[in-house]
Amino acid sequence: MRPIQTLCRVHDVLSDVGYLIGTIGLGSMAAIYCWEVLTRYFLGVATDWANDTFSNLLCVTVFSMVPHATRRGQHIAITLLSELVPKLGPPLAIFTGVFGTLMCLFAGWMSLEENIRQIVDQIVTTQNYPVPQWWMSVFITYGFVGAGLYFLRGLFKSEAVRTRTWITPRAAEG
């Protein structure tokens, strides 16, 4: 059980790092937006890099936060059936865990294939200052795979797979 526990701890640390990347990205996006407004409307000079950087950071920010949000159970949940028929709660939780695991890992696999294609074909963004697309799209892979692994871990009640975080330690009970 020790290798599984070690892998789970690495997964938790990677999710915490992703959370920090997302937080820094969100702050950077706010600063870029304010800078663009300041330069465009008060100084009369438009930047040619702000929109490109903002859109690239948006992808990185959103998908770097996905594993942490899944770990905390902050993903979208439609609970109508389990609220109307409480007996369906446990089977629906298992179904959701299995389905969430499969769909997220499938999306992560598809995204990984696209990352590899972007690297091999040297595909860049179509912006004022082109950068390799995989620099952003690798975070899509990270987000889906990380979320899929949290759905998988949620299917087991073992102490070895229990989530841990130093970002929100009390809320990491899983």
N, CA and C atoms as an extended XYZ file, in Angstrom:
522
Properties=species:S:1:pos:R:3:atomname:S:1:resname:S:1:resid:I:1 pbc="F F F"
N         0.827       -1.201        0.000 N   MET     1
C         0.000        0.000        0.000 CA  MET     1
C         0.870        1.262        0.000 C   MET     1
N         2.113        1.152        0.378 N   ARG     2
C         3.006        2.308        0.457 CA  ARG     2
C         3.194        3.013       -0.891 C   ARG     2
N         3.391        2.288       -2.010 N   PRO     3
C         3.540        2.996       -3.295 CA  PRO     3
C         2.288        3.799       -3.669 C   PRO     3
N         1.118        3.258       -3.372 N   ILE     4
C        -0.136        3.961       -3.668 CA  ILE     4
C        -0.210        5.239       -2.832 C   ILE     4
N         0.133        5.131       -1.570 N   GLN     5
C         0.091        6.301       -0.690 CA  GLN     5
C         1.084        7.368       -1.171 C   GLN     5
N         2.250        6.954       -1.590 N   THR     6
C         3.253        7.895       -2.098 CA  THR     6
C         2.743        8.588       -3.365 C   THR     6
N         2.164        7.822       -4.277 N   LEU     7
C         1.609        8.410       -5.502 CA  LEU     7
C         0.485        9.401       -5.184 C   LEU     7
N        -0.323        9.060       -4.201 N   CYS     8
C        -1.410        9.971       -3.800 CA  CYS     8
C        -0.848       11.262       -3.211 C   CYS     8
N         0.204       11.168       -2.427 N   ARG     9
C         0.825       12.376       -1.860 CA  ARG     9
C         1.422       13.241       -2.968 C   ARG     9
N         2.065       12.603       -3.953 N   VAL    10
C         2.617       13.357       -5.087 CA  VAL    10
C         1.479       14.044       -5.844 C   VAL    10
N         0.381       13.337       -6.036 N   HIS    11
C        -0.791       13.894       -6.703 CA  HIS    11
C        -1.309       15.112       -5.932 C   HIS    11
N        -1.380       15.003       -4.608 N   ASP    12
C        -1.852       16.121       -3.787 CA  ASP    12
C        -0.916       17.325       -3.883 C   ASP    12
N         0.390       17.079       -3.861 N   VAL    13
C         1.359       18.178       -3.964 CA  VAL    13
C         1.253       18.842       -5.335 C   VAL    13
N         1.131       18.050       -6.391 N   LEU    14
C         0.975       18.619       -7.735 CA  LEU    14
C        -0.299       19.467       -7.827 C   LEU    14
N        -1.352       19.023       -7.163 N   SER    15
C        -2.600       19.795       -7.163 CA  SER    15
C        -2.438       21.097       -6.394 C   SER    15
N        -1.695       21.062       -5.293 N   ASP    16
C        -1.417       22.293       -4.543 CA  ASP    16
C        -0.595       23.263       -5.389 C   ASP    16
N         0.389       22.753       -6.102 N   VAL    17
C         1.203       23.594       -6.992 CA  VAL    17
C         0.320       24.173       -8.100 C   VAL    17
N        -0.571       23.354       -8.648 N   GLY    18
C        -1.505       23.849       -9.660 CA  GLY    18
C        -2.391       24.955       -9.118 C   GLY    18
N        -2.824       24.802       -7.877 N   TYR    19
C        -3.636       25.837       -7.233 CA  TYR    19
C        -2.853       27.145       -7.150 C   TYR    19
N        -1.587       27.055       -6.763 N   LEU    20
C        -0.754       28.261       -6.679 CA  LEU    20
C        -0.542       28.886       -8.062 C   LEU    20
N        -0.317       28.051       -9.064 N   ILE    21
C        -0.168       28.560      -10.435 CA  ILE    21
C        -1.451       29.276      -10.865 C   ILE    21
N        -2.588       28.687      -10.563 N   GLY    22
C        -3.868       29.307      -10.909 CA  GLY    22
C        -4.090       30.621      -10.177 C   GLY    22
N        -3.690       30.675       -8.924 N   THR    23
C        -3.836       31.899       -8.143 CA  THR    23
C        -2.952       33.011       -8.711 C   THR    23
N        -1.720       32.669       -9.014 N   ILE    24
C        -0.803       33.646       -9.618 CA  ILE    24
C        -1.319       34.077      -10.988 C   ILE    24
N        -1.849       33.122      -11.750 N   GLY    25
C        -2.413       33.442      -13.067 CA  GLY    25
C        -3.591       34.395      -12.961 C   GLY    25
N        -4.457       34.173      -11.977 N   LEU    26
C        -5.621       35.045      -11.803 CA  LEU    26
C        -5.185       36.459      -11.432 C   LEU    26
N        -4.217       36.560      -10.534 N   GLY    27
C        -3.702       37.880      -10.175 CA  GLY    27
C        -3.041       38.566      -11.365 C   GLY    27
N        -2.308       37.789      -12.156 N   SER    28
C        -1.655       38.341      -13.348 CA  SER    28
C        -2.680       38.811      -14.366 C   SER    28
N        -3.754       38.050      -14.525 N   MET    29
C        -4.797       38.446      -15.473 CA  MET    29
C        -5.441       39.765      -15.037 C   MET    29
N        -5.699       39.915      -13.744 N   ALA    30
C        -6.277       41.163      -13.240 CA  ALA    30
C        -5.327       42.334      -13.485 C   ALA    30
N        -4.035       42.117      -13.215 N   ALA    31
C        -3.044       43.183      -13.428 CA  ALA    31
C        -2.937       43.554      -14.913 C   ALA    31
N        -2.951       42.557      -15.776 N   ILE    32
C        -2.866       42.818      -17.224 CA  ILE    32
C        -4.086       43.593      -17.696 C   ILE    32
N        -5.252       43.215      -17.230 N   TYR    33
C        -6.478       43.902      -17.628 CA  TYR    33
C        -6.440       45.359      -17.168 C   TYR    33
N        -6.026       45.580      -15.936 N   CYS    34
C        -5.932       46.954      -15.433 CA  CYS    34
C        -4.894       47.756      -16.204 C   CYS    34
N        -3.769       47.131      -16.514 N   TRP    35
C        -2.729       47.812      -17.294 CA  TRP    35
C        -3.251       48.197      -18.670 C   TRP    35
N        -3.971       47.282      -19.306 N   GLU    36
C        -4.518       47.547      -20.642 CA  GLU    36
C        -5.509       48.711      -20.592 C   GLU    36
N        -6.380       48.739      -19.589 N   VAL    37
C        -7.338       49.841      -19.456 CA  VAL    37
C        -6.602       51.156      -19.219 C   VAL    37
N        -5.623       51.128      -18.338 N   LEU    38
C        -4.847       52.335      -18.034 CA  LEU    38
C        -4.149       52.875      -19.276 C   LEU    38
N        -3.427       52.012      -19.976 N   THR    39
C        -2.668       52.494      -21.141 CA  THR    39
C        -3.571       52.897      -22.298 C   THR    39
N        -4.644       52.165      -22.509 N   ARG    40
C        -5.518       52.446      -23.649 CA  ARG    40
C        -6.341       53.726      -23.433 C   ARG    40
N        -6.960       53.857      -22.266 N   TYR    41
C        -7.917       54.947      -22.075 CA  TYR    41
C        -7.328       56.183      -21.406 C   TYR    41
N        -6.264       56.036      -20.647 N   PHE    42
C        -5.695       57.199      -19.976 CA  PHE    42
C        -4.406       57.691      -20.631 C   PHE    42
N        -3.668       56.802      -21.244 N   LEU    43
C        -2.421       57.203      -21.895 CA  LEU    43
C        -2.551       57.215      -23.415 C   LEU    43
N        -3.653       56.663      -23.933 N   GLY    44
C        -3.907       56.664      -25.368 CA  GLY    44
C        -3.006       55.733      -26.167 C   GLY    44
N        -2.432       54.724      -25.511 N   VAL    45
C        -1.534       53.783      -26.178 CA  VAL    45
C        -2.031       52.365      -25.901 C   VAL    45
N        -2.428       51.675      -26.944 N   ALA    46
C        -2.894       50.294      -26.775 CA  ALA    46
C        -1.696       49.341      -26.764 C   ALA    46
N        -1.770       48.342      -25.927 N   THR    47
C        -0.716       47.319      -25.911 CA  THR    47
C        -1.051       46.262      -26.950 C   THR    47
N        -0.049       45.667      -27.547 N   ASP    48
C        -0.302       44.621      -28.534 CA  ASP    48
C        -0.064       43.229      -27.955 C   ASP    48
N         0.264       43.150      -26.698 N   TRP    49
C         0.558       41.870      -26.063 CA  TRP    49
C        -0.468       41.474      -25.006 C   TRP    49
N        -1.230       42.429      -24.497 N   ALA    50
C        -2.097       42.167      -23.342 CA  ALA    50
C        -3.181       41.135      -23.637 C   ALA    50
N        -3.889       41.265      -24.751 N   ASN    51
C        -4.967       40.317      -25.062 CA  ASN    51
C        -4.430       38.905      -25.270 C   ASN    51
N        -3.295       38.793      -25.948 N   ASP    52
C        -2.690       37.480      -26.161 CA  ASP    52
C        -2.305       36.841      -24.830 C   ASP    52
N        -1.631       37.597      -24.008 N   THR    53
C        -1.180       37.078      -22.715 CA  THR    53
C        -2.370       36.712      -21.843 C   THR    53
N        -3.397       37.555      -21.857 N   PHE    54
C        -4.593       37.295      -21.057 CA  PHE    54
C        -5.242       35.977      -21.474 C   PHE    54
N        -5.428       35.766      -22.768 N   SER    55
C        -6.087       34.533      -23.224 CA  SER    55
C        -5.240       33.300      -22.920 C   SER    55
N        -3.925       33.411      -23.047 N   ASN    56
C        -3.064       32.279      -22.701 CA  ASN    56
C        -3.129       31.975      -21.209 C   ASN    56
N        -3.098       33.020      -20.401 N   LEU    57
C        -3.178       32.825      -18.949 CA  LEU    57
C        -4.537       32.267      -18.519 C   LEU    57
N        -5.584       32.600      -19.256 N   LEU    58
C        -6.911       32.090      -18.917 CA  LEU    58
C        -6.942       30.570      -18.979 C   LEU    58
N        -6.392       30.000      -20.032 N   CYS    59
C        -6.338       28.541      -20.165 CA  CYS    59
C        -5.525       27.925      -19.029 C   CYS    59
N        -4.354       28.483      -18.779 N   VAL    60
C        -3.481       27.966      -17.724 CA  VAL    60
C        -4.168       28.073      -16.367 C   VAL    60
N        -4.761       29.217      -16.084 N   THR    61
C        -5.389       29.461      -14.784 CA  THR    61
C        -6.550       28.517      -14.529 C   THR    61
N        -7.443       28.383      -15.473 N   VAL    62
C        -8.621       27.534      -15.278 CA  VAL    62
C        -8.227       26.077      -15.076 C   VAL    62
N        -7.412       25.548      -15.969 N   PHE    63
C        -7.120       24.119      -15.902 CA  PHE    63
C        -6.115       23.757      -14.809 C   PHE    63
N        -5.320       24.708      -14.341 N   SER    64
C        -4.434       24.383      -13.230 CA  SER    64
C        -5.216       24.291      -11.919 C   SER    64
N        -6.396       24.884      -11.870 N   MET    65
C        -7.240       24.837      -10.667 CA  MET    65
C        -8.192       23.635      -10.640 C   MET    65
N        -8.398       22.992      -11.764 N   VAL    66
C        -9.400       21.918      -11.851 CA  VAL    66
C        -9.143       20.771      -10.860 C   VAL    66
N        -7.924       20.233      -10.739 N   PRO    67
C        -7.736       19.148       -9.775 CA  PRO    67
C        -8.058       19.565       -8.336 C   PRO    67
N        -7.660       20.765       -7.955 N   HIS    68
C        -7.948       21.231       -6.591 CA  HIS    68
C        -9.457       21.357       -6.373 C   HIS    68
N       -10.164       21.898       -7.356 N   ALA    69
C       -11.619       22.024       -7.229 CA  ALA    69
C       -12.279       20.653       -7.134 C   ALA    69
N       -11.780       19.689       -7.885 N   THR    70
C       -12.335       18.330       -7.819 CA  THR    70
C       -12.026       17.688       -6.472 C   THR    70
N       -10.823       17.881       -5.979 N   ARG    71
C       -10.446       17.343       -4.669 CA  ARG    71
C       -11.384       17.876       -3.589 C   ARG    71
N       -11.748       19.153       -3.686 N   ARG    72
C       -12.627       19.772       -2.696 CA  ARG    72
C       -14.104       19.470       -2.940 C   ARG    72
N       -14.425       18.788       -4.051 N   GLY    73
C       -15.817       18.496       -4.367 CA  GLY    73
C       -16.554       19.723       -4.876 C   GLY    73
N       -15.838       20.654       -5.477 N   GLN    74
C       -16.447       21.892       -5.952 CA  GLN    74
C       -16.774       21.839       -7.442 C   GLN    74
N       -16.806       20.634       -7.994 N   HIS    75
C       -17.204       20.489       -9.390 CA  HIS    75
C       -18.728       20.534       -9.470 C   HIS    75
N       -19.242       20.650      -10.657 N   ILE    76
C       -20.689       20.736      -10.847 CA  ILE    76
C       -21.332       19.401      -10.497 C   ILE    76
N       -22.385       19.454       -9.708 N   ALA    77
C       -23.108       18.240       -9.326 CA  ALA    77
C       -24.610       18.507       -9.438 C   ALA    77
N       -25.290       17.607      -10.083 N   ILE    78
C       -26.749       17.685      -10.161 CA  ILE    78
C       -27.277       16.630       -9.205 C   ILE    78
N       -27.863       17.070       -8.105 N   THR    79
C       -28.226       16.161       -7.010 CA  THR    79
C       -29.725       15.917       -6.901 C   THR    79
N       -30.464       16.183       -7.959 N   LEU    80
C       -31.914       16.056       -7.904 CA  LEU    80
C       -32.358       14.648       -7.526 C   LEU    80
N       -31.812       13.618       -8.196 N   LEU    81
C       -32.230       12.243       -7.911 CA  LEU    81
C       -31.905       11.827       -6.479 C   LEU    81
N       -30.710       12.123       -6.017 N   SER    82
C       -30.335       11.714       -4.662 CA  SER    82
C       -31.113       12.489       -3.606 C   SER    82
N       -31.584       13.683       -3.935 N   GLU    83
C       -32.401       14.433       -2.989 CA  GLU    83
C       -33.845       13.928       -2.978 C   GLU    83
N       -34.354       13.557       -4.149 N   LEU    84
C       -35.724       13.045       -4.222 CA  LEU    84
C       -35.832       11.628       -3.672 C   LEU    84
N       -34.833       10.805       -3.968 N   VAL    85
C       -34.819        9.406       -3.509 CA  VAL    85
C       -33.476        9.168       -2.805 C   VAL    85
N       -33.430        9.419       -1.498 N   PRO    86
C       -32.155        9.320       -0.781 CA  PRO    86
C       -31.474        7.949       -0.876 C   PRO    86
N       -32.253        6.872       -1.082 N   LYS    87
C       -31.660        5.533       -1.207 CA  LYS    87
C       -30.748        5.427       -2.428 C   LYS    87
N       -30.975        6.291       -3.413 N   LEU    88
C       -30.151        6.262       -4.617 CA  LEU    88
C       -28.801        6.942       -4.426 C   LEU    88
N       -28.603        7.627       -3.298 N   GLY    89
C       -27.369        8.368       -3.054 CA  GLY    89
C       -26.104        7.547       -3.208 C   GLY    89
N       -25.962        6.424       -2.470 N   PRO    90
C       -24.728        5.636       -2.583 CA  PRO    90
C       -24.480        5.051       -3.982 C   PRO    90
N       -25.486        4.446       -4.644 N   PRO    91
C       -25.207        3.955       -6.001 CA  PRO    91
C       -24.874        5.068       -6.987 C   PRO    91
N       -25.534        6.226       -6.842 N   LEU    92
C       -25.233        7.347       -7.723 CA  LEU    92
C       -23.830        7.891       -7.464 C   LEU    92
N       -23.383        7.875       -6.212 N   ALA    93
C       -22.027        8.331       -5.892 CA  ALA    93
C       -20.989        7.421       -6.555 C   ALA    93
N       -21.256        6.116       -6.549 N   ILE    94
C       -20.340        5.171       -7.207 CA  ILE    94
C       -20.356        5.394       -8.717 C   ILE    94
N       -21.562        5.540       -9.281 N   PHE    95
C       -21.675        5.779      -10.712 CA  PHE    95
C       -20.949        7.067      -11.102 C   PHE    95
N       -21.166        8.118      -10.326 N   THR    96
C       -20.520        9.399      -10.611 CA  THR    96
C       -19.001        9.277      -10.523 C   THR    96
N       -18.518        8.572       -9.518 N   GLY    97
C       -17.069        8.379       -9.381 CA  GLY    97
C       -16.480        7.624      -10.551 C   GLY    97
N       -17.127        6.530      -10.956 N   VAL    98
C       -16.628        5.734      -12.080 CA  VAL    98
C       -16.723        6.531      -13.379 C   VAL    98
N       -17.879        7.145      -13.620 N   PHE    99
C       -18.080        7.905      -14.848 CA  PHE    99
C       -17.147        9.112      -14.902 C   PHE    99
N       -17.010        9.831      -13.783 N   GLY   100
C       -16.109       10.980      -13.729 CA  GLY   100
C       -14.673       10.572      -13.994 C   GLY   100
N       -14.261        9.438      -13.402 N   THR   101
C       -12.905        8.934      -13.627 CA  THR   101
C       -12.687        8.635      -15.098 C   THR   101
N       -13.594        7.862      -15.675 N   LEU   102
C       -13.436        7.466      -17.081 CA  LEU   102
C       -13.453        8.651      -18.034 C   LEU   102
N       -14.387        9.566      -17.842 N   MET   103
C       -14.498       10.705      -18.761 CA  MET   103
C       -13.316       11.661      -18.625 C   MET   103
N       -12.896       11.939      -17.399 N   CYS   104
C       -11.755       12.853      -17.216 CA  CYS   104
C       -10.463       12.242      -17.745 C   CYS   104
N       -10.247       10.954      -17.468 N   LEU   105
C        -9.029       10.320      -17.976 CA  LEU   105
C        -9.059       10.194      -19.499 C   LEU   105
N       -10.238        9.954      -20.067 N   PHE   106
C       -10.366        9.917      -21.518 CA  PHE   106
C       -10.058       11.290      -22.127 C   PHE   106
N       -10.620       12.351      -21.527 N   ALA   107
C       -10.340       13.706      -22.017 CA  ALA   107
C        -8.857       14.038      -21.848 C   ALA   107
N        -8.260       13.596      -20.739 N   GLY   108
C        -6.829       13.821      -20.533 CA  GLY   108
C        -5.984       13.096      -21.563 C   GLY   108
N        -6.377       11.884      -21.908 N   TRP   109
C        -5.660       11.100      -22.922 CA  TRP   109
C        -5.754       11.790      -24.288 C   TRP   109
N        -6.969       12.250      -24.651 N   MET   110
C        -7.134       12.960      -25.919 CA  MET   110
C        -6.299       14.235      -25.927 C   MET   110
N        -6.287       14.932      -24.821 N   SER   111
C        -5.512       16.165      -24.730 CA  SER   111
C        -4.013       15.883      -24.812 C   SER   111
N        -3.576       14.799      -24.197 N   LEU   112
C        -2.157       14.427      -24.275 CA  LEU   112
C        -1.754       14.136      -25.719 C   LEU   112
N        -2.599       13.426      -26.439 N   GLU   113
C        -2.311       13.178      -27.854 CA  GLU   113
C        -2.181       14.485      -28.630 C   GLU   113
N        -3.040       15.443      -28.319 N   GLU   114
C        -2.972       16.742      -28.989 CA  GLU   114
C        -1.708       17.496      -28.576 C   GLU   114
N        -1.318       17.405      -27.299 N   ASN   115
C        -0.064       18.033      -26.855 CA  ASN   115
C         1.114       17.484      -27.641 C   ASN   115
N         1.154       16.189      -27.799 N   ILE   116
C         2.252       15.546      -28.529 CA  ILE   116
C         2.253       16.002      -29.987 C   ILE   116
N         1.076       16.078      -30.597 N   ARG   117
C         0.980       16.546      -31.982 CA  ARG   117
C         1.469       17.987      -32.095 C   ARG   117
N         1.105       18.823      -31.143 N   GLN   118
C         1.532       20.222      -31.176 CA  GLN   118
C         3.050       20.345      -31.040 C   GLN   118
N         3.650       19.493      -30.223 N   ILE   119
C         5.105       19.517      -30.059 CA  ILE   119
C         5.791       19.026      -31.330 C   ILE   119
N         5.316       17.896      -31.858 N   VAL   120
C         5.929       17.306      -33.050 CA  VAL   120
C         5.797       18.242      -34.251 C   VAL   120
N         4.626       18.810      -34.440 N   ASP   121
C         4.386       19.682      -35.593 CA  ASP   121
C         4.809       21.134      -35.344 C   ASP   121
N         5.294       21.424      -34.159 N   GLN   122
C         5.744       22.768      -33.776 CA  GLN   122
C         4.671       23.822      -34.041 C   GLN   122
N         3.464       23.556      -33.555 N   ILE   123
C         2.328       24.454      -33.757 CA  ILE   123
C         2.414       25.599      -32.748 C   ILE   123
N         2.219       26.812      -33.256 N   VAL   124
C         2.252       27.996      -32.410 CA  VAL   124
C         0.897       28.697      -32.462 C   VAL   124
N         0.678       29.587      -31.512 N   THR   125
C        -0.577       30.334      -31.471 CA  THR   125
C        -0.609       31.347      -32.616 C   THR   125
N        -1.812       31.748      -32.982 N   THR   126
C        -1.968       32.767      -34.030 CA  THR   126
C        -2.231       34.102      -33.345 C   THR   126
N        -1.186       34.671      -32.790 N   GLN   127
C        -1.291       35.911      -32.038 CA  GLN   127
C        -0.215       36.885      -32.495 C   GLN   127
N        -0.224       38.068      -31.917 N   ASN   128
C         0.805       39.066      -32.235 CA  ASN   128
C         2.200       38.539      -31.923 C   ASN   128
N         2.303       37.830      -30.823 N   TYR   129
C         3.571       37.221      -30.412 CA  TYR   129
C         3.333       35.718      -30.258 C   TYR   129
N         3.506       34.948      -31.334 N   PRO   130
C         3.213       33.511      -31.275 CA  PRO   130
C         4.104       32.775      -30.279 C   PRO   130
N         3.482       31.855      -29.563 N   VAL   131
C         4.197       30.960      -28.646 CA  VAL   131
C         3.713       29.540      -28.925 C   VAL   131
N         4.494       28.533      -28.580 N   PRO   132
C         4.038       27.155      -28.800 CA  PRO   132
C         2.705       26.891      -28.079 C   PRO   132
N         1.769       26.290      -28.793 N   GLN   133
C         0.447       26.033      -28.213 CA  GLN   133
C         0.504       25.080      -27.027 C   GLN   133
N         1.440       24.145      -27.057 N   TRP   134
C         1.467       23.154      -25.987 CA  TRP   134
C         1.802       23.782      -24.643 C   TRP   134
N         2.398       24.972      -24.631 N   TRP   135
C         2.686       25.638      -23.367 CA  TRP   135
C         1.405       25.882      -22.579 C   TRP   135
N         0.303       26.094      -23.270 N   MET   136
C        -0.971       26.290      -22.589 CA  MET   136
C        -1.774       24.993      -22.522 C   MET   136
N        -1.796       24.248      -23.632 N   SER   137
C        -2.668       23.073      -23.681 CA  SER   137
C        -2.212       21.939      -22.771 C   SER   137
N        -0.957       21.944      -22.349 N   VAL   138
C        -0.502       20.917      -21.414 CA  VAL   138
C        -1.261       21.045      -20.077 C   VAL   138
N        -1.732       22.245      -19.763 N   PHE   139
C        -2.507       22.437      -18.541 CA  PHE   139
C        -3.902       21.824      -18.652 C   PHE   139
N        -4.414       21.695      -19.874 N   ILE   140
C        -5.694       21.001      -20.072 CA  ILE   140
C        -5.512       19.524      -19.720 C   ILE   140
N        -4.425       18.945      -20.196 N   THR   141
C        -4.119       17.550      -19.866 CA  THR   141
C        -3.958       17.391      -18.363 C   THR   141
N        -3.177       18.268      -17.758 N   TYR   142
C        -2.957       18.236      -16.312 CA  TYR   142
C        -4.279       18.303      -15.550 C   TYR   142
N        -5.162       19.212      -15.958 N   GLY   143
C        -6.433       19.389      -15.261 CA  GLY   143
C        -7.326       18.167      -15.341 C   GLY   143
N        -7.475       17.607      -16.531 N   PHE   144
C        -8.345       16.444      -16.686 CA  PHE   144
C        -7.783       15.197      -16.004 C   PHE   144
N        -6.488       14.962      -16.149 N   VAL   145
C        -5.903       13.779      -15.510 CA  VAL   145
C        -5.961       13.918      -13.997 C   VAL   145
N        -5.621       15.092      -13.479 N   GLY   146
C        -5.688       15.308      -12.033 CA  GLY   146
C        -7.090       15.132      -11.484 C   GLY   146
N        -8.090       15.667      -12.188 N   ALA   147
C        -9.482       15.515      -11.757 CA  ALA   147
C        -9.916       14.055      -11.828 C   ALA   147
N        -9.527       13.358      -12.902 N   GLY   148
C        -9.875       11.941      -13.035 CA  GLY   148
C        -9.312       11.110      -11.895 C   GLY   148
N        -8.086       11.408      -11.504 N   LEU   149
C        -7.485       10.669      -10.389 CA  LEU   149
C        -8.189       10.973       -9.070 C   LEU   149
N        -8.671       12.192       -8.880 N   TYR   150
C        -9.431       12.490       -7.653 CA  TYR   150
C       -10.788       11.785       -7.660 C   TYR   150
N       -11.428       11.702       -8.818 N   PHE   151
C       -12.672       10.919       -8.886 CA  PHE   151
C       -12.387        9.458       -8.529 C   PHE   151
N       -11.283        8.912       -9.038 N   LEU   152
C       -10.906        7.530       -8.735 CA  LEU   152
C       -10.617        7.358       -7.249 C   LEU   152
N        -9.862        8.264       -6.690 N   ARG   153
C        -9.538        8.182       -5.261 CA  ARG   153
C       -10.790        8.284       -4.397 C   ARG   153
N       -11.783        9.035       -4.870 N   GLY   154
C       -13.030        9.183       -4.122 CA  GLY   154
C       -13.836        7.908       -4.024 C   GLY   154
N       -13.536        6.935       -4.866 N   LEU   155
C       -14.255        5.653       -4.821 CA  LEU   155
C       -13.793        4.767       -3.670 C   LEU   155
N       -12.655        5.092       -3.070 N   PHE   156
C       -12.078        4.263       -2.016 CA  PHE   156
C       -12.054        5.045       -0.708 C   PHE   156
N       -12.280        4.357        0.376 N   LYS   157
C       -12.315        5.004        1.691 CA  LYS   157
C       -11.063        4.717        2.507 C   LYS   157
N       -10.037        4.174        1.888 N   SER   158
C        -8.803        3.828        2.572 CA  SER   158
C        -8.053        5.084        3.013 C   SER   158
N        -7.375        4.982        4.139 N   GLU   159
C        -6.554        6.085        4.641 CA  GLU   159
C        -5.422        6.403        3.664 C   GLU   159
N        -4.966        5.407        2.930 N   ALA   160
C        -3.849        5.592        1.999 CA  ALA   160
C        -4.197        6.559        0.866 C   ALA   160
N        -5.453        6.611        0.463 N   VAL   161
C        -5.845        7.469       -0.657 CA  VAL   161
C        -6.548        8.747       -0.213 C   VAL   161
N        -6.655        8.945        1.091 N   ARG   162
C        -7.308       10.160        1.603 CA  ARG   162
C        -6.537       11.388        1.133 C   ARG   162
N        -7.266       12.415        0.709 N   THR   163
C        -6.609       13.613        0.186 CA  THR   163
C        -6.020       14.442        1.317 C   THR   163
N        -4.888       15.063        0.994 N   ARG   164
C        -4.220       15.966        1.923 CA  ARG   164
C        -3.758       17.190        1.139 C   ARG   164
N        -3.787       18.332        1.800 N   THR   165
C        -3.339       19.564        1.161 CA  THR   165
C        -2.836       20.533        2.207 C   THR   165
N        -1.883       21.340        1.845 N   TRP   166
C        -1.440       22.405        2.738 CA  TRP   166
C        -2.087       23.723        2.347 C   TRP   166
N        -2.861       23.740        1.249 N   ILE   167
C        -3.567       24.939        0.819 CA  ILE   167
C        -4.784       25.167        1.704 C   ILE   167
N        -5.617       24.150        1.820 N   THR   168
C        -6.829       24.219        2.656 CA  THR   168
C        -6.886       22.942        3.490 C   THR   168
N        -6.041       22.796        4.514 N   PRO   169
C        -5.891       21.518        5.208 CA  PRO   169
C        -7.174       20.965        5.820 C   PRO   169
N        -8.001       21.799        6.401 N   ARG   170
C        -9.205       21.275        7.059 CA  ARG   170
C       -10.273       20.830        6.049 C   ARG   170
N       -10.241       21.408        4.872 N   ALA   171
C       -11.251       21.095        3.852 CA  ALA   171
C       -10.865       19.932        2.971 C   ALA   171
N        -9.716       19.322        3.202 N   ALA   172
C        -9.240       18.267        2.297 CA  ALA   172
C        -9.739       16.894        2.677 C   ALA   172
N       -10.562       16.779        3.658 N   GLU   173
C       -11.064       15.470        4.050 CA  GLU   173
C       -11.814       14.848        2.905 C   GLU   173
N       -11.406       13.659        2.516 N   GLY   174
C       -12.060       13.034        1.371 CA  GLY   174
C       -12.358       11.608        1.556 C   GLY   174
